[in-house]
Amino acid sequence: MKKITWPVYIAIFSALITACGNPNQRLDEYMFYDGPQFRLKVVRYYRNIPFNQLGEQAVVMCQSENTKEFPSYEQQDAGWHMLGAGDAQGSKTAKEAALRIKHDYEVFDDHTLIVKMSIFNISFDACGHFINWDPGRLPQALINPREKPDSCAPDGPVDCRHYDFEGEGVPRYEQIQVAGNGQVSFTASTPTFKGVESLYIETRNNGDVWHVETAGSGKQQLKPDALRSLPVSALENGLEDVSLEDWFEAVLPARSMVIWPDVLIACGKQRCAEIRFNDSEGNSGTLYIAMHTDSAGIPGEVSFHSGVYNTGQTSRPIKSLASLRESLVSSTK
C-alpha cells in the first residue's frame, strides 16, 4: 500500500478546517407567511460538515413581538425563533424549499401557530413559546417498535424512541381544534400505533396534562369521556367531589400524559379500567378502577382496585388515590 505523502495530509487537513469553519453556508431566504402578529420564513443553507450532513437544508424561523429578545446562534437569526429544519436537497431557491415543507406549519389565527412534525407543537403567543405532545412518550404497549442500533435503550445508553416515528411512521395530525388559549385537541394516526387506528389527544391547561384516548380498536367496551368524568368521591371516601380528569390535572406534575382506555381488562375476579400515566421525568404509573358498564359503555358501580407507581428502578404499590397523591408529591421534592 502506498504511503500518503505530507502534501496530501496537508490538503486533507486544510479541507477539513475550511469545512468546519463554515459548516452553514447561507444561500437565500423566503418569507412564506406575513401576518399581523408574526411572520414565517425559510432560510436555505448549504450544510458542509465532515462525516455528517451534506447538502441544502431549509430552516424555518418565526418573528414576532414575543421573539425580539431571542439571540442569534448557528442557524437562528437574532429576533427570530428557529422552529425546525427540513431537507432541501436539490432545491434551487428558498421559495422552492418552502413549498416542500410549509404544510407542516399551520397558522390557526393571528396568535396561534401549529407545527406538525413527528412531534405536535403549538404556540398560543405568536411563537413566544411552544408546548408539545410527543408520541415517543406513549406506553410501549401502544407502539410497534422499529429496529434500532445497539447503542439504543434498553441495551445501550441512548434514548431512540423517536426512531419509531420517522419516515413512514411520522404521525398524521388532523381534526385540530383550538378551543381557547392553552386548549387544543387533535387526532393522531400512524402505522407505528399498535392495536388502534388513531388517538384523540387533548390538553385544557396549556400542556401541563395531555389526555389521550384510543380509537378504532374494534373492542370498545367503555366510553373514555365517561371514565374521565367519574367523580373521585365515588372511588374513595373523603375525596373532593371532582371528576377523575380534574383530579389528575390537580395532582400530576407539569408535562404529564394520561392514557384513558376504551376496553376493560381482568383484575382478579373483577373487570377494571386500566388508566396509565407518566411525566416528563420518566416516572409512570397505572391505576386499576373496578367497574361494571352498561351496553353503551357507561360506567355503573365503581371502586378503586389497585395501582402501581414507578420512579426510576423502584415500583411502589398504590393502595388508594390519596396514597398516589402522596407518592407524586414526594417524587417532586
Number of C-alpha atoms within 10 A of each C-alpha: 3 4 5 8 8 9 9 10 11 11 11 12 12 12 13 15 12 13 16 13 11 13 17 20 15 15 15 15 19 17 16 16 15 12 13 10 16 22 17 24 23 30 24 31 22 20 18 20 17 13 7 7 12 14 15 25 26 29 24 27 22 25 23 20 14 18 19 13 12 16 12 13 9 7 18 18 16 15 18 25 24 22 16 14 17 16 15 22 13 11 17 13 18 25 19 16 25 24 11 15 18 16 12 14 18 13 19 15 14 13 18 19 22 21 21 19 18 21 17 20 18 27 21 23 20 23 27 20 13 19 16 18 21 14 21 17 17 19 13 12 10 14 21 15 15 15 9 12 12 11 12 15 13 10 9 11 10 12 12 16 19 16 18 22 24 14 9 10 18 21 23 15 23 13 9 15 13 18 10 10 14 17 15 20 19 18 20 21 18 18 17 21 24 15 17 18 16 21 20 19 21 23 20 18 14 21 21 19 25 24 22 24 18 23 19 12 13 11 12 16 18 22 18 22 14 13 22 19 13 19 18 23 15 18 19 15 8 10 14 12 12 14 18 19 19 14 18 19 21 13 13 21 19 17 17 23 29 24 22 23 23 23 19 21 13 12 15 9 7 13 18 23 27 22 18 21 25 23 19 12 13 11 18 20 20 20 23 22 22 24 19 18 16 10 8 10 17 16 20 10 10 18 16 18 20 18 21 16 20 16 15 9 6 8 13 13 15 21 14 16 19 13 13 21 17 13 16 17 13 9 11 9 5
